[in-house]
Amino acid sequence: MKTHLITFTLVLAAAAHAEPLLIDLPTALRLADEKNTDLAIQVQQVELAEFDKAAAWYQWLPTVRVGASYGWQKGQLQETDGTMTDVERNSRYGGLGAGASGSGMPLRPGLSAGVDLSAAIFGPLAAKQQFQAAMLGEESVRLRVMLDVASAYYELVRAFRELEIAELSAENSGALAKQTADFAASGEGLQADAERAEVESLIQQQRVELARERKEGAAVQMARLLRLDDAAQLTPADSMITPLALMEAEADLADLVSRALMNRPEVGQNRAIRAAGKAQLDQERYGIFLPKVEVGYSYGSYGGGQGSGNSGDDERHDVYGMLYWQFDSLGLRNRNNIKKQRALMSKAKAMEEQALVDIAAEVRMAYAQFSGAQRQLGLAKRAVDSARKSYELNNERIFENSGLPLEALQSVKALAEAESLYLAVATKYNMSQLRLVSATGKGLSAPKE
């Protein structure tokens, strides 16, 4: 908790002063767990489901009413034999319940319970499964959010590094353009070569602007996921994407798919939804056979008399009970509800089956990316080394007056392309591992390099 408060304070302070905020992946994941909107919404969904679960059991508990009532009547009243009688009378009641008058039951019984046995039996079962589904839904959202944040972080690192590559390439291109122009002015080179070098320099400057735009966009996306103030200028703690080692090089695909189908929260969530639907279907199927029960009890002081007089108060007890079966719309509504619940069950089953297909495909896709990135990573590293060596050799030739500046132009472009390619492959290599970890149902934490 202390670490969380310190992190949150630093975030607010940086946002308030619009200063660069250095952030690493573990901090980003921690902030997402605390501040991400999608996750916060799902947490509230779990709380709502918990309230519904408790409410499903509360219907077994009686209602208590304590109060008092007073009644006064004057004028003609009809007796049970039909004759009219001119009366003036009053009554009063106080205690457990209210609204007692004459020989009838109190209008509001003091202690009452009305239970639909089908809802009371099957409702808690459905609510329990809905609560379980909500908790697994929260876990599913957390997995997705953590993966999104990890992806956004590596995109942020990549964007910052791409900008550095573009700026260095623009600087090198600018220097070559100047040298080529100097050679043309001295007659040692062609003006056409000078113009070509100038065009390449301008292109590299344009790439710098595009890289700067991507960097700002990556920072905005990260701030959105972490619910940070727009003024917070996020800067990644990592200056380069270092390949992670979260998965074994020879990981077994079938084993990964099996683990994913066993551990992913979506699988349990859909099963819980089906179980809740089964309980609701049983409620409709057996509801017409299970009665509704109502009981009530009142106790209090009751008195009254003719006119406004009072013949004295005395205690009074009232008890009632009833048992009945209810057929809504002659039973047609019950039948329709059964068909509706069966349709919902079929839908839930289809969603569960599709989730299994999607999870397996997700694992296979991430595995394919991981395998491909493994092969590409070494090639990309060799390309960077060769491009850098080529650039250095060309610079040496120019320095020794053994070559023209324009000859180094291609090596500048090749070096920038090779470094960008390596950056893209390293990003894919890391993200494919994180996707595999997430796809198999494990939560993302601070990765180990």
HELIX and SHEET records of a PDB file:
HELIX    1   1 LYS A    2  HIS A   17  1                                  16    
HELIX    2   2 LEU A   25  LYS A   35  1                                  11    
HELIX    3   3 THR A   37  TYR A   58  1                                  22    
HELIX    4   4 LEU A  117  SER A  186  1                                  70    
HELIX    5   5 GLN A  191  LEU A  226  1                                  36    
HELIX    6   6 LEU A  253  ASN A  263  1                                  11    
HELIX    7   7 PRO A  265  GLY A  287  1                                  23    
HELIX    8   8 ASP A  328  GLY A  331  5                                   4    
HELIX    9   9 LEU A  332  PHE A  399  1                                  68    
HELIX   10  10 PRO A  405  ALA A  408  5                                   4    
HELIX   11  11 LEU A  409  ALA A  439  1                                  31    
SHEET    1   A 2 PRO A  20  ILE A  23  0                                        
SHEET    2   A 2 GLN A 233  PRO A 236  1                                        
SHEET    1   B 5 THR A  63  VAL A  64  0                                        
SHEET    2   B 5 LEU A 111  ASP A 116 -1                                        
SHEET    3   B 5 LYS A 292  GLN A 306 -1                                        
SHEET    4   B 5 MET A  84  ALA A  98 -1                                        
SHEET    5   B 5 VAL A  66  GLN A  78 -1                                        
SHEET    1   C 4 THR A  63  VAL A  64  0                                        
SHEET    2   C 4 LEU A 111  ASP A 116 -1                                        
SHEET    3   C 4 LYS A 292  GLN A 306 -1                                        
SHEET    4   C 4 ASP A 314  TYR A 324 -1                                        
SHEET    1   D 5 THR A  63  VAL A  64  0                                        
SHEET    2   D 5 LEU A 111  ASP A 116 -1                                        
SHEET    3   D 5 LYS A 292  GLN A 306 -1                                        
SHEET    4   D 5 MET A  84  ALA A  98 -1                                        
SHEET    5   D 5 ARG A 108  PRO A 109 -1                                        
END                                                                             
